[in-house]
Amino acid sequence: MAIVNVHFFSQSLVKEVAFNAILPDRQDRPGPYPVFYLLHGLSDDYTAWLRWTSLERYVRETPLIVVMPDGDRCFYCDTADGRAYEKAIIHDLIGFVDRYFHTIPDRKGRVIGGLSMGGYGAVKLGLKYPHLFCSITGFSGAYAVFRNWETLVPEWQRLIGTKKAARDNDCFALARKLKGKPTPAIRFDCGVGDFLIEHNRDFAKHLQRLGIPHEYEESPGEHNWAYWDLRIQEALAFHCRNLGLPPP
């Protein structure tokens, strides 16, 4: 297994960007490998998952590439001021990874997940581009961040720009568009002491009303790495089931 730090030029952002990746070293299974895109939260960067969890140890025997990109504080959206982080991931990053790593360049070999802002980002991107991902996971996600324009804090109004843009990036609205259509497998969870618990409960009820299959779980815990270090293990098991891999 190898840890790599990659810098490349993003056409969407018109700047150099970076990501970390865990690459398997499996002599018994030389690839191609599926890819897990794992997103960080609002106050973190692309190094956080490796610094604050035992992710490297959890995937040590798993034939899976884990890619951890940087999303700034942009909620993995194309912002009003021109920072196109959604396009950077969907077009630039996925394209780069499929060109330079030994991947399965197909929906059946691609999954996504994240925590907090990254939980929102993973669910948003997974629902917006269901043809790209076979499963989605989220931990402590801010799923309702763009749901109500009138109550949206000024910082996020300036970030997203318009009421229409907020609606186009709202997890609730995106799920509604997929009612009755095939969707990626979805699993998300939240600690009962987390300040985003109502985001998660409301989103679970919304998916249930729409008839969209999903797994939702609440466990003891708060908005911190002690909780996420546990839940990433469950997310890996969920993604492995959907990718047809042995459990980690």
N, C-alpha and C positions, 0 to 999 in steps of 0.2 A: 504494500500500500504506500502511496505517496501523497504528500501535501504539496500543492503547487499554488503559487501566487502569480496571476496573469494580468498583464496590462495590455490593452488594445484600444484602438481608436474607434469610437462609436460615431457613426454617421448621424444618428438621430440626435445625439447630444452635442455633436461637433466638438468633442474633447476626448482626451484619454480617460479611460475608466479602468477599474480593477475588480477582480473577483478572486476568491479562494476556491479551490476545488480539492476534493478527496478522490484519488484515483485508485481503483482496486489493482492488486497484483495477484491475480489468481492463475496459477499455472494450470490448474485443472479446468479453468473456464476462461480462455483468453479473450473473450468478447465476441461480438460487440456487447456493450453494456447499456442498460437503461440509465436515465439521468433524473435525479431529484433536485429541483431548483428550490433552494431554501432561503427565505427572505427574512431580513432583520427588522427590528422595531424602530420606533421614532427616534430614540436617543442613542442608537447604536450605529455600527457600520458593518461592512462585510466581514470583519474579523471576529465579530461577537460570538457566533456559534462555536467557533473553535476555542475561543478564550474562556467561555463561561459554562460550557457543557463538556461532557465526555463523548461527544459525537464521534470522534475518531475511533474510540474504543468500541462504540456500539456498532459501527459498520465494518469493523476490521475483517470479518469473514464473509461479508456480503458482496456479491458481484454487482455493485452499484456505484455510479459516479454521483457525487454530491457537489453541486455548484452553488456557491454563496455570493451573490452579486451585491453591489452597493446601490441603495435606493435613495440616498440623501434623506431629506425630510419631506419627500414629495408624494407619499402614499402610493408610489408606483403608478402615478398618473402622468399624463401629458399636461403640464401646468400652463396657466395663462401667460406666464412670462417666458415661455419657450423651452422649458426643461422637459424634454420628452422622454421620461423614464419608462413609460409603458412601451413605447416604440423601441426604446433601447433594449428592453428585455425580449420582447416578442420578435423583433426583427434582427437586431444586431447580436445580442448575446446568444440566443438559441442557434442562430446561423453560425456564429463563430465556434461554439462548442461542437456542433455537428460536423463542421469542416475539419477541426483540428484534433478532436478526440474520437476514440473508437466507440461511437454511440449507436443506439438503435434510433435512427432519425425519423421517428414516427410517433403518433399518439400512443400507441401501445407500449412505447418505451420511454414515456416522459410523464413525470408527476411533479406536483408543486405544493409547497407548504410555507408556513411562516408564523411569526408571533406578533401580537399586537398590531401595529401598523402593517407588518408583514403578513399577519393572519388575514387582515382585510385585503391586502394586495394579492395574496395567493387565491383567495376565494373570488375576488373581483376578476382577476386574469383567467382563472379556471372557468368561470361562468361566461365570461366574454368571449373566450376562445376555446370552447369545448372540444373542438377538433384537434387541439394541440396536446391535451392532457387527459390521461385516463383516470387519475385520481387527484383529490385535493385534500389537504389537511390545514387546520388553523388552530392556533392556541391563543386564548385571550384576545380574540380579534375585535377590532373596532369597526364592526360591520355596518353600523348605522351612522357612520361619520358624515356622510353626504345625504342622508335621508331627508332631512328637513332644512331647506334653504333659509327659512326665516330664523331658525335658532342656531344656525351654523356660526361658529365663532369667526370674527373678522379675518383672522389669519388664514383660515381655511377657505373663506370666501375669496380672498385675494389669490390664494393658491390655485383654486379651480376656475375662477373667473366669472362664470355665469350659472344661472339656475339650470339651464339645459345641460351644461357640462357636468354639473353635480348629479343630475338625473342619469346621465350616460355612464357615470362611474359609481352609481349606487348599487350595492349588492342586492338589495331588496327588489329594485326595478329589473336588474339583470336576471334574477331568478324568475321573476314573473314572465319574462320573455321566453324562458325555457319550459314553461308549463306544458306538459304533454310531449316534450321532446327528449331525446336521449341526453343524458348529462354525465359528466365524470362522476365516479364514486366520491362521496363527500363524507368527511369526518372532521368534527371540530369539538373543542372542549374548553372549559373555563373553570378556574378556581372559584369556590363559593365566596371567598373573601376578596375577589377581584373587583375593582371599580367599573370594569366593563362587563360585568355579569349580565346586566339587562340587555346590552347589545346582543349577547349570545342567546339569551332566552327568547328574545323577540325574533331573532333570525331563525331559530329552530322552529318556533311556532309558525312563522311565515312559510318555511319549506314544507312543514306538515300540511298546512292549508292548501298549498299548491300541489301536493301529492308528489313532491320530489324526494326520492329516497335519500336518506342520510343517516349518519350516526352522530348523536350528540351526547356528551357526558359532562357532568359536573363532579368535581372532586374537591377535597379540602386543599386550600392553597390560595395564594395571592398573586399579584402581578410581579413575579420575580423569577430569577433563574433557578431557584430550588424547585419550583413547580415545572418550569419548562424543560429542565434536565430529565425529569421523569416522563413528561408527555412526549418528548421527541422519540423515546423508545417505542411508545404505542403507535405513534405516527409511522415510524419505520416499518413496524409489523403490518400496519394497514396497507401501506404502499406496496410492500413485498407481496402481500396476498393478491393485490390487483395487477402486479407486474408478473405474477407467476414465479416469484422467487421463494426460496426457503426462508423461513423467519430468521431475523438477525439474532 
